[in-house]
Amino acid sequence: MKLGALAVSAAFALAACGSSGGGGGSSSSAPAGGGSSSSSGGSSSSSAASVKVGMAYDVGGRGDKSFNDLAAAGLDKAKTTLGVQTKELAATQGESEQSKEDRLTLLATSGYNPVVAVGFAYSTAVGKVVPKFPKVHFAIIDDDANCTGSTAQPNVECLLFTENESSFLVGVAAALATKTKNVGFIGGVNEPLIQKFQAGFQAGVHAVNKSIKIQVKYLTQPPDFGGFGDPAKGKTTALGMYQNGADVVYHAAGGSGAGLFDAAKQVDKLAIGVDSDQYQTAPADEKSLILTSALKGVDTAVYDFISQDVKGQFKAGSTRFSLKDNGVGYATSNPKLKPYEATIEKYKKEIISGQITVPTTI
């Protein structure tokens, strides 16, 4: 690797290490500790003050008010409560696979251990980089390719979530709130993970009323991951759905979701956020239009990973956060959701009990 050139590359946006605004607010299932794990391995204990944690964000980085900000919140908590040192690097729009590999390599060679890769887009890069640094512990969010089968790595923990379950619950909310019997789903990138959000949302909508129309649009196709950081495209897509009759639109599109909220404000229709409680971070003139958000405990998962590593309790393998252990849920900050909460809770209990099995594929 040409690390000299790498250090000055414009592809590396070094994020500030201040506190994040990526979550908060009341929820029926606030992301908390837990998660079921399938893992092995361990490490020797180390002093927290000497631990240097590296964070490699997905497109949008800190400040996206969604997925990346949740990871940042977990890192901030580790810095505040554990006293670890941190460094943050962010992906850029349209970057190459090599850029992701270089980013992880830079962190590992600079003494950062553990290193957190935020998002499934790092899957290939993690697979190529981690074998070169067997003493460095890595975590990757939303991908298990490096924790299963013949490609499992002994120094990687995969942090996974049942996004289909939280998406089902906000699908129920959308079905109960729609007046036109027409709702929408915007995915950032047409990948299996985002299809999981779509599958859960569709199942939740149709559990309430099978006749409701669901419009579906993806902003980009792989290998273009720009769909997670393009608010303008998000707004154009959302406006098209509203113009075609939708009055509630749910997004799983990272930073592009800001465009959805702008569109909802323009036409005075409802929107549903993702990952964090986006009602809490929205401008005052958009808050009332964000009916709810599908919550995902990325902040808790990141903090727990770092905390366990500091304690010398690193575990390779997959850890999954679900509705049953409060790893995912839905936000209740907007008073407009109140009339629907009892029904949503009924479905939530049925999912937890196993009475309802939420699909993971479309």
Secondary structure by P-SEA (a helix, b strand, c coil): caaaaaaacccccccccccccccccccccccccbbbbbcbbbbcccccccbbbbbbbcccccccccaaaaaaaaaaaaaacccccbbbbbbcccccaaaaaaaaaaaaaacccbbbbccccaaaaaaacccccccbbbbbcccccccccccccccbbbbbcaaaaaaaaaaaaaaacccccccbbbbccccaaaaaaaaaaaaaaaaacccbbbbbbbccccccccccccaaaaaaaaaaaaaacccbbbbcccccaaaaaaaaaaabbbbbbcccccccccccccccccccccccaaaaaaaaaaaaaaacccccbbbbbccccccbbbbcccccccccaaaaaaaaaaaaaccbbbbccc
